[in-house]
Amino acid sequence: MRKHTKWPLIIFAIGVFMAALDNGIITSSLTTLNASFGVSPNWGAWTITLYTLGLAISVPIAGKLSDRYGRKKLFIIEVALFGLGSLLVALSPNFILFLAARLVQALGGGGIFIIASSYVLSTFPKEKQGGALGMLGAMNGVAAVLGPNVGSLLLQLTGNWHWLFLINVPIALVLLLLGVRYIQEEQELNKARMDWIGISLLSLGVLGVMFSFTNLEGVNVLASMGNPEFYGYFAGGLLMLIIFYYWEKRQEDSGASPVISTKMLRVPAFLWTLLIAFFSGAILASVIFIPGFVEQYLGVSSTASGYWFTPLALAAGVGSALGGIFVDRKGPIWALSIAGIVSACGFLLFALWVDSLWQMVVASLFVGLGFSVMLGAPVNVLITEDAKDSERGIALATSSLFRQMAMAIAPTVFAGFLARAFAGFGANIQESFAENGVQADPSMMEQYMGGEQAASTDVNAIREVFTSIPDSSISDALTKALDMTVSQGYSGLFWSALIFSVLTTGAALITGNIRKKRKLNVQDHA
């Protein structure tokens, strides 16, 4: 690899890892953060929700600005914003300023992967692009799955949540210095004026749609869709996106530079690629639930469950690199098709086979290899296939936006399986008592599962209560019912992730067929 491309790739890879890590790193310290600021868990969840929303909003803005002002300038600005946001988060005296600083962080971190991928596609020779994109995908995927582990380790070593963010500051400073020194500007800039109205409409639309899904209730998703807090924001966001589309079409027809090319949105292969990006985001969101499965179903302690995520993270690193190699040698369609099949096999093993830690490791290897192939090279190559150099940033941003939206929406769907399983906990207890010949009157049920305990989804806390019951027959029956409930919840989650994997393969094959027909038409007209 040439020197002028090797150093920028290393710089971009570190930047991508840093930005992706920060969304998961905070999950390990939510309880500590909530206690530090004296806020409820519902309010505390906004530390993740707001960051995710900020990432989604920043993606199209960064893509457009990088096409206009250059990738080097935008990378430096993004890293500076991320570093500043990290410092402000660590120094926040109250929760409101903490959330505002998290938003600054997100606006800085959201565009780094887009800028890095666009740089690779514009600077690297075609036969090297897959490997480079695979490396960026590896950094993105591994960071996403390792985030909770790194957060737990830092919290354990320092005993202070501030260091989860302060550690970003020196890294950001080093990246700024290296970026100024080594990243070369090799780009045809789009000099058209910025479409701030289009950016505002798109941001408001995405924000409305994504925020609406955070208001869904996991126990009864369909019923909660009738809640004004869902359909009001969803309808408002959808309306903004419709207005955005016609505004962009008007801009394009008049010769102006739109935020997203409506002509590209009318290209079937482009639309199917966006769908693949969405499916891959949903699959990545499902992977984040696996440590919970290890803890709640396989009985590993909360302090050790994250470490059992390591095989999946290592497989994700290998899979992302393989994805780049597959794209260079076999093409993006082949890579995505195989990735969907491998990922589906892993989730099938989780749903039907996994009952021990070694089985979990085997299934994790399949899932890690499968989903990680999707994250870097294949989708990025497909989405920019017909884009001009001045449009690659926004093409990549559009696919990343769809992936980010899925990562915000899918957890509500996945968590719904767990919530609905616990809603049937009482029925499972009665069934377990009947199977084990345990006689239980209503007062006994109230004693062991009354009040707040019945509504709890803290499996470890419930398990401790059950194991402390002196009557072993009752204790065993209750524990069996708990295992049944947890199994039902995670089985539904894994089956839905399997469906997303199969849909990825199906969408990839359809996209490949469209590409073949298009090439034949070009040859016929030549």
Buried (B, 14 or more C-beta within 10 A) or exposed (E): EEEEBEBBBEBBBBBBBBBBBBBBBBBBBBEBBBEBBEBEEEEBBBBBBBBBBBBBBBBBBBBBBBBBBBBBBBBBBBBBBBBBBBBBBBEBEEBEEBBBBBBBBBBBBBBBBBBBBBBBBBBBEEEBBBBBBBBBBBBBBBBBBBBBBBBBBBBEEEEBBBBBBBBBBEBBEBBBEBBEEBBEEBBEBBEBEBBEBBBBBBBBBBBBBBBBBBBBBBBBBEEBBEEEBBBEBBBBBBBBBEBBBEBBBEBBEEEEBBBBBBEBBEBBBBBBBBBBBBBBBBBBBBBBBBBBBBBBBBEBEBEEBBBBBBBBBBBBBBBBBBBBBBBBEEBBBBBBBBBBBBBBBBBBBBBEEBEEEEBBBBBBBBBBBBBBBBBBBBBBBBBBBBBEBBBBBBBBBBBBBBBBBBBBBBBBBBBBBBBBBBBBBBEBBBBBBEEBEBEBEEEBBEEBBEEEBBEBBEBEEBBEBBEEBEEEEBBBBBBBBBBBBBBBBBBBBBBBBBBBBBBBBBBBBBBBBBBEEBEEEEEEEE
